[in-house]
Amino acid sequence: MKVTKNWQKWTFAVSLIGLFIAQWSCAPDPGEALNDRKRRENEEEIKAYIAKNNLNAVKDDVTGVYIVKTKSVPTGQTPVEGDEMRYYFVQQRLDGLVVDSSETAAKIPGIVTIGAPTQGKITARLYNGLQLLKEGEEAIILAPYDPTDNKSGNLLLPAYTPVRYDIKVVSVRTEEEQIQDYLVAKGLTAAEKTTSGLRFLLTQAYPDSALVKVGQTAKIKYKGTLLNGNQFDANSTGADFSVGTGAVIAAWDEALVKMREGEKATIVLPSAIGYGTAGKSPIPPYAPLAFDIEIVSAN
């Protein structure tokens, strides 16, 4: 009988614990409740700011930011995924205190690639506002806090603070436009363009040497840079690569079989035949690249 009573007590205790866990798991998340409340308070502050300053603001239903276009360019280029945007901005609190800004006086714009915002270390609120603008446009963006931004805040911008951005979009450039600009700046306009978008320019020819063939192992000296000039990889002594087997990026497989032993070439390529939409650290997503390549040997 004692064993039975103890078993009954133990079963009852387990049931109570289970009931407590179920009730606890169904309870509202206090963090979410706080977020909702702060978001509503931000909305009220922004609406009061709009009314006080007599602004003709429109709310974007997707991002939740309010936009006031101060310069409209209907024919301006609209940014899409993969495009590079250059812009100037000033970030301030609604009380007018400036928190951050681009180096406008030095004419150094901020840069972000649509679809890869973290590469530019840009806040979600600024990123959302930029996507509402075309090339050449200017706007005021009023934004409530964003849960993807850092909510801990700081002395200048406490947590859950609504902000104002004054933005000027300098340029919107596709990868193709970035490549074209690079070719002109570097004097590479004579480069051959293939169907894949690869630009290939032989810079040192050895017409009597043997062509590199698929399946061979080629020893290659190379230097790889982003189009802004930042070098991400290099080998000045020569590294071995299998040709035409997918061991290298598609642009290399295409370019190497156009070369002979001893030859040098410069290639410029879109991300589709490079490191694609994901990138590969330190190469960001959607990055067109440039390589200087030398075939040391192939066998």
C-alpha positions as CSV (number, residue, x, y, z in Angstrom):
1,M,0.0,0.0,0.0
2,K,2.8,2.4,0.8
3,V,4.3,1.8,-2.7
4,T,1.0,2.5,-4.3
5,K,0.4,5.7,-2.4
6,N,3.9,6.9,-3.2
7,W,3.4,6.1,-6.8
8,Q,0.1,8.1,-6.8
9,K,1.8,11.1,-5.2
10,W,4.6,11.0,-7.7
11,T,2.2,10.7,-10.6
12,F,0.2,13.7,-9.3
13,A,3.4,15.8,-8.9
14,V,4.5,15.0,-12.5
15,S,1.1,16.0,-13.7
16,L,1.3,19.4,-11.9
17,I,4.8,20.0,-13.3
18,G,3.5,19.1,-16.9
19,L,0.6,21.5,-16.4
20,F,2.9,24.3,-15.2
21,I,5.2,23.8,-18.2
22,A,2.3,23.9,-20.7
23,Q,0.9,27.1,-19.2
24,W,4.4,28.7,-19.1
25,S,5.1,27.8,-22.8
26,C,1.8,29.3,-23.8
27,A,2.3,32.6,-21.9
28,P,3.0,35.7,-24.0
29,D,6.6,36.6,-24.6
30,P,7.2,39.8,-22.5
31,G,10.0,40.8,-25.0
32,E,7.5,40.6,-27.9
33,A,5.0,42.6,-25.9
34,L,7.6,45.3,-25.3
35,N,8.6,45.4,-28.9
36,D,5.0,45.9,-30.0
37,R,4.5,48.7,-27.4
38,K,7.7,50.5,-28.4
39,R,6.8,50.2,-32.1
40,R,3.4,51.8,-31.4
41,E,5.0,54.6,-29.4
42,N,7.5,55.1,-32.3
43,E,4.6,55.4,-34.7
44,E,2.9,58.0,-32.6
45,E,6.2,60.0,-32.3
46,I,6.7,59.9,-36.1
47,K,3.1,60.9,-36.8
48,A,3.4,63.9,-34.4
49,Y,6.8,64.8,-36.0
50,I,5.2,64.7,-39.5
51,A,2.3,66.9,-38.4
52,K,4.5,69.4,-36.6
53,N,6.8,69.8,-39.6
54,N,4.0,69.7,-42.1
55,L,5.6,66.9,-44.1
56,N,3.9,65.1,-46.9
57,A,5.0,61.6,-45.8
58,V,3.8,58.3,-47.2
59,K,4.2,55.1,-45.3
60,D,5.7,52.1,-47.0
61,D,3.5,49.1,-45.9
62,V,6.3,46.6,-46.5
63,T,9.1,48.1,-44.4
64,G,7.0,50.4,-42.2
65,V,9.2,53.5,-42.8
66,Y,7.7,56.8,-43.8
67,I,9.2,58.6,-46.9
68,V,9.1,62.2,-48.0
69,K,10.7,62.6,-51.4
70,T,12.5,66.0,-51.6
71,K,13.8,65.4,-55.1
72,S,12.0,63.0,-57.5
73,V,13.6,61.5,-60.6
74,P,11.0,59.4,-62.3
75,T,13.4,58.3,-65.0
76,G,16.1,57.4,-62.5
77,Q,17.4,53.8,-62.4
78,T,15.5,51.7,-59.9
79,P,17.7,49.4,-57.7
80,V,17.2,45.7,-58.0
81,E,18.9,42.8,-56.3
82,G,22.6,42.7,-57.2
83,D,22.8,46.4,-57.9
84,E,25.3,48.6,-56.2
85,M,24.0,51.8,-54.6
86,R,26.1,54.8,-53.7
87,Y,24.6,57.4,-51.4
88,Y,25.1,60.2,-48.8
89,F,23.1,60.3,-45.6
90,V,22.6,62.1,-42.3
91,Q,21.0,60.2,-39.4
92,Q,19.4,62.1,-36.6
93,R,16.9,61.7,-33.8
94,L,13.6,63.4,-34.0
95,D,14.8,66.0,-31.6
96,G,17.3,67.1,-34.2
97,L,20.5,65.6,-32.7
98,V,22.7,64.2,-35.5
99,V,23.8,60.6,-34.7
100,D,25.7,59.6,-37.8
101,S,26.5,60.7,-41.4
102,S,28.4,59.8,-44.5
103,E,31.6,61.6,-45.4
104,T,29.7,64.0,-47.7
105,A,32.2,66.9,-47.4
106,A,35.0,64.5,-48.5
107,K,32.8,63.2,-51.3
108,I,33.0,59.6,-50.0
109,P,29.6,58.0,-50.4
110,G,28.3,55.0,-48.6
111,I,28.1,51.8,-50.7
112,V,25.7,48.9,-50.4
113,T,24.8,46.0,-52.7
114,I,21.1,45.3,-52.8
115,G,20.6,41.7,-51.6
116,A,23.7,41.9,-49.5
117,P,23.2,44.7,-47.0
118,T,25.5,43.4,-44.2
119,Q,28.5,43.7,-46.5
120,G,28.2,47.5,-46.2
121,K,27.5,47.3,-42.5
122,I,24.4,49.3,-43.0
123,T,21.4,49.5,-40.6
124,A,18.2,47.9,-41.6
125,R,16.3,51.2,-41.5
126,L,18.7,53.0,-43.9
127,Y,18.7,49.9,-46.1
128,N,14.9,49.8,-46.3
129,G,14.8,53.6,-47.1
130,L,17.4,53.3,-49.9
131,Q,15.4,50.7,-51.7
132,L,12.5,53.1,-52.0
133,L,14.6,55.6,-54.0
134,K,15.9,55.8,-57.6
135,E,19.2,57.1,-58.9
136,G,19.5,60.8,-58.3
137,E,16.6,61.0,-55.9
138,E,16.7,62.6,-52.4
139,A,14.3,61.9,-49.5
140,I,13.6,62.1,-45.8
141,I,13.1,58.7,-44.2
142,L,11.4,58.4,-40.8
143,A,11.7,55.0,-39.3
144,P,10.5,53.3,-36.1
145,Y,13.0,50.9,-34.5
146,D,13.8,47.8,-36.4
147,P,14.1,44.5,-34.5
148,T,17.1,43.5,-36.8
149,D,19.0,46.6,-35.6
150,N,20.9,46.7,-32.3
151,K,18.3,47.4,-29.7
152,S,20.8,47.9,-26.9
153,G,21.3,51.5,-28.1
154,N,24.0,53.9,-27.0
155,L,24.2,57.4,-25.4
156,L,23.4,59.2,-28.7
157,L,20.7,56.8,-29.9
158,P,19.0,54.9,-27.0
159,A,17.3,51.6,-27.6
160,Y,13.9,51.8,-29.4
161,T,14.5,55.3,-30.7
162,P,12.8,56.4,-34.0
163,V,15.2,58.1,-36.4
164,R,15.2,60.4,-39.4
165,Y,17.5,59.8,-42.4
166,D,18.2,62.5,-45.0
167,I,19.4,60.5,-48.1
168,K,20.8,61.4,-51.5
169,V,21.3,58.5,-54.0
170,V,24.4,59.2,-56.0
171,S,24.2,56.2,-58.3
172,V,22.6,52.8,-59.0
173,R,24.8,50.5,-61.0
174,T,24.2,47.0,-62.3
175,E,27.2,44.5,-62.3
176,E,27.5,45.1,-66.1
177,E,27.7,48.9,-65.5
178,Q,30.3,48.4,-62.8
179,I,32.4,46.2,-65.2
180,Q,32.1,48.7,-68.0
181,D,33.2,51.6,-65.8
182,Y,36.2,49.5,-64.6
183,L,37.3,48.6,-68.1
184,V,37.3,52.3,-69.1
185,A,39.1,53.4,-66.0
186,K,41.8,50.7,-66.4
187,G,42.2,51.0,-70.2
188,L,40.9,47.5,-70.8
189,T,38.2,48.3,-73.4
190,A,39.8,46.1,-76.0
191,A,39.0,43.0,-73.9
192,E,37.0,40.3,-75.7
193,K,33.5,39.8,-74.2
194,T,32.2,36.2,-74.3
195,T,28.6,35.0,-74.0
196,S,29.0,34.4,-70.3
197,G,29.9,38.0,-69.7
198,L,33.7,37.3,-69.2
199,R,36.1,40.0,-70.4
200,F,39.4,38.5,-71.6
201,L,42.4,40.4,-72.6
202,L,45.7,38.7,-73.4
203,T,48.5,40.9,-72.1
204,Q,51.5,38.7,-73.0
205,A,51.3,36.3,-75.9
206,Y,53.4,33.2,-76.8
207,P,51.8,32.0,-80.0
208,D,54.3,29.1,-80.4
209,S,53.4,27.6,-77.0
210,A,50.9,24.8,-76.5
211,L,47.3,25.7,-75.7
212,V,46.1,24.7,-72.2
213,K,43.7,21.8,-72.5
214,V,40.8,20.5,-70.3
215,G,42.0,17.9,-67.9
216,Q,45.5,19.3,-67.6
217,T,47.0,20.6,-64.4
218,A,48.2,24.2,-64.8
219,K,50.6,26.0,-62.6
220,I,49.3,29.6,-62.3
221,K,50.5,32.9,-60.9
222,Y,47.6,35.2,-60.2
223,K,46.2,38.2,-58.4
224,G,42.5,38.7,-57.7
225,T,40.9,42.1,-56.8
226,L,37.5,43.5,-56.3
227,L,36.7,46.3,-58.8
228,N,37.4,48.9,-56.0
229,G,41.0,47.7,-56.1
230,N,41.0,45.7,-52.9
231,Q,43.1,42.5,-53.3
232,F,41.5,39.4,-51.9
233,D,43.9,36.7,-53.1
234,A,47.3,36.3,-54.8
235,N,50.0,33.7,-55.6
236,S,53.3,35.0,-57.0
237,T,55.1,31.6,-57.1
238,G,52.5,29.5,-58.9
239,A,49.7,27.2,-57.6
240,D,48.4,24.0,-59.4
241,F,44.9,23.9,-60.6
242,S,42.9,21.3,-62.6
243,V,41.6,22.8,-65.8
244,G,38.0,22.4,-66.9
245,T,36.9,20.1,-64.1
246,G,35.0,22.6,-61.9
247,A,37.9,22.8,-59.4
248,V,38.1,26.6,-60.1
249,I,35.4,29.2,-60.7
250,A,33.6,29.0,-64.1
251,A,35.4,32.2,-65.3
252,W,38.8,30.5,-64.8
253,D,37.8,27.3,-66.6
254,E,36.7,29.4,-69.5
255,A,39.7,31.7,-69.6
256,L,42.5,29.1,-69.0
257,V,41.7,27.2,-72.2
258,K,42.1,30.4,-74.2
259,M,45.7,30.7,-73.1
260,R,49.1,29.0,-73.8
261,E,52.0,28.2,-71.6
262,G,53.9,31.4,-70.6
263,E,51.0,33.7,-71.5
264,K,49.5,36.4,-69.3
265,A,46.0,37.8,-69.3
266,T,43.6,40.0,-67.5
267,I,40.1,38.8,-67.0
268,V,37.1,40.7,-65.5
269,L,34.0,38.7,-64.7
270,P,30.4,39.1,-63.3
271,S,29.5,37.2,-60.1
272,A,27.5,34.7,-62.1
273,I,30.7,33.0,-63.2
274,G,32.6,34.0,-60.0
275,Y,31.3,33.5,-56.5
276,G,27.7,34.2,-57.2
277,T,24.9,35.5,-54.9
278,A,26.5,34.1,-51.8
279,G,30.1,35.3,-52.2
280,K,33.0,33.7,-50.3
281,S,34.7,35.6,-47.6
282,P,36.3,38.1,-48.1
283,I,34.5,38.3,-51.5
284,P,31.0,39.7,-51.0
285,P,27.8,38.5,-52.8
286,Y,27.2,39.8,-56.3
287,A,30.8,40.9,-56.7
288,P,32.3,41.4,-60.1
289,L,36.0,40.6,-60.0
290,A,39.3,41.1,-61.8
291,F,42.2,38.7,-62.1
292,D,45.7,39.0,-63.6
293,I,46.7,35.4,-64.6
294,E,50.0,33.9,-65.8
295,I,50.3,30.3,-67.1
296,V,53.6,29.0,-65.8
297,S,53.2,25.5,-67.1
298,A,50.5,23.0,-68.1
299,N,50.7,19.2,-68.3
